[in-house]
């Protein structure tokens, strides 16, 4: 345990993580927050387009909350694009098929221009994590090209969103559907401000 005190500085990607380390009282060394680096390219007018689908991109695993997102979309007649692969991919596809959710499309793993175009064409990026995220690149990449976020209130996610200004934060699963409906209803001017 004394090894941790020999470290000059611990760097955390979120205030949430920093607080957890401080609460654990595992070191007397300094702990600071420094967001993960992200190359930011110049925004163009396409970035501000009020897109026509909800987007999730990332790993398809239980703790990421993708099934919660799919369930939230059950009674919302609006497209959801899911980009990524992972251990629960077949379970998610089976749920979509069994519930006849025609508004949900799986894109598999995507990178580069294809992924960038999917993010650009979205209305909002949703991160429904059910575990402690710190500073996920999917959130930062979406924000870097001007897309609002809907995020769960866990971990470092709420640090990235000013509720109602550049996206929405939800606390319970039922609020997720409400925030999605609210985002869909934004007109072009409201969307541009967000």
Long-range contacts (C-beta under 8 A, 24 or more apart in sequence): 1-26, 4-29, 5-29, 12-134, 13-134, 13-135, 13-156, 14-134, 14-135, 14-155, 14-156, 14-159, 15-156, 15-159, 16-132, 16-134, 16-155, 16-156, 16-159, 17-132, 17-134, 17-155, 17-156, 20-132, 35-135, 35-140, 36-135, 36-137, 36-140, 38-137, 38-140, 38-141, 38-144, 40-144, 41-144, 41-145, 43-145, 43-146, 46-120, 47-120, 47-145, 47-146, 47-147, 48-146, 48-191, 48-192, 49-120, 49-121, 50-123, 50-186, 50-187, 50-188, 50-191, 50-192, 51-120, 51-121, 51-122, 51-123, 51-124, 51-147, 52-79, 52-121, 52-123, 53-78, 53-79, 53-80, 53-81, 53-121, 53-122, 53-123, 54-78, 54-79, 54-80, 54-81, 54-122, 54-123, 54-124, 54-126, 54-180, 54-183, 55-80, 55-81, 55-83, 55-118, 55-119, 55-122, 55-123, 55-124, 55-125, 55-126, 55-142, 56-80, 56-81, 56-82, 56-83, 56-84, 56-125, 56-126, 56-127, 56-128, 57-82, 57-83, 57-84, 57-110, 57-115, 57-118, 57-119, 57-125, 57-138, 58-83, 58-84, 58-127, 58-136, 58-138, 59-84, 59-85, 59-86, 60-84, 60-85, 60-86, 60-87, 60-88, 60-89, 60-92, 61-86, 61-87, 61-88, 62-87, 62-88, 62-130, 63-129, 63-130, 63-131, 64-128, 64-129, 64-130, 64-131, 65-127, 65-128, 65-129, 65-130, 65-152, 66-92, 66-128, 67-91, 67-92, 67-95, 68-128, 68-130, 68-173, 68-176, 69-126, 69-128, 69-176, 70-95, 70-96, 70-101, 70-104, 71-173, 72-128, 72-173, 72-176, 72-177, 72-180, 73-101, 73-103, 73-104, 73-177, 73-180, 74-99, 74-101, 75-177, 76-103, 76-177, 76-180, 76-181, 76-184, 77-103, 78-103, 78-180, 78-184, 79-103, 79-104, 79-105, 80-104, 80-105, 81-105, 81-107, 81-118, 81-122, 82-106, 82-107, 83-107, 83-108, 83-109, 83-110, 83-115, 83-118, 84-108, 84-109, 84-110, 85-109, 116-145, 119-145, 119-147, 120-145, 120-147, 122-147, 123-183, 123-184, 123-186, 123-191, 124-148, 124-149, 124-150, 124-167, 124-180, 124-183, 125-149, 125-150, 126-150, 126-151, 126-176, 126-180, 127-151, 127-152, 127-157, 128-152, 128-176, 129-154, 129-155, 129-157, 130-154, 131-155, 132-156, 133-157, 135-159, 135-160, 148-183, 148-191, 148-194, 150-176, 150-179, 150-180, 150-183, 152-176, 165-194, 166-194, 167-194
